[in-house]
Amino acid sequence: MSNKAAQERFINDLIYNILDDVLGHLSDGDIPENWDGTELRWLLADKFAGSASLCDKNTKRRKDYNNWMLVNNL
């Protein structure tokens, strides 16, 4: 498997795991019915941020990533 294919699989797995988690909470009635796009965006952002928090943010690798994002305007 190529690196690109592995990256695509990782991205798909991460997104679908978060999707399944959030939709499960929705089906279980854990998410208030009056939430609209604002709260739902916050929920999704929190879920993705929680996933990212599993990585060490104080490494040279993270600093290199932040620099790359800044330089490439992403």
N, C-alpha and C positions, 0 to 999 in steps of 0.2 A: 504494500500500500504506500502510495506517495505521501509526502508530507502534506501536500495540499488536501488530499483525500482525508488524511487523519485530522487536519484542521477543520474541514467541513463536517466530519462526523462529530468532533468535539462540540462545535457550535450547535449543530442540530440536537445533540443529546442534551446539552445544557438548556437550550431554549425549550425543548419539549418536556424536560423534567420540571422546569418552573411553570410551564403552561399546565401540565397535569396537576401540579400542586395547587395552583390558583383556581383552576376550574373545579378541583375537588372541594376546595373551601366554598366556592360558589354553590355547588350542588348540595353541600351539607348545610347551607343556609348561614354560614359563618360570615358572609359579606353582606352588609346592610343593603337593602334594596334601593335606598335613596342615594347610594354612591353613584356618581357619574364619572366622566372621564378624568376629572381631577383626582379624586381619591384612588381610582383604579390605576392611574399613572404612578401615584405615590406608592401604591402597593407593589406594582411591578418593579419600580426603581428600588424599593427596599429589598425585594427578593433577589434581584440581580446584585445589589450591593452586598447582601449577605453572602452570596456565593463568592464574590470577589474578596470578601474579608477573610476567606480561608487561606489567602496568599499573603506572604510576608511583604508589607508595604515599605519597609525600611531597608531595602537592599539596593545594591548598585543596579541590579536588573530592573527594579521599579523606576529608579532615577533615569536609566537609559530609555525606558518605555515612555516616561513623562516627557523627556526631551524630544523623542521621536514624534510624539503626538503634537507637541508645540511646533516643531519645525515643519511638520507636514500639514499643519492647520486642520487637525481632525478632532 
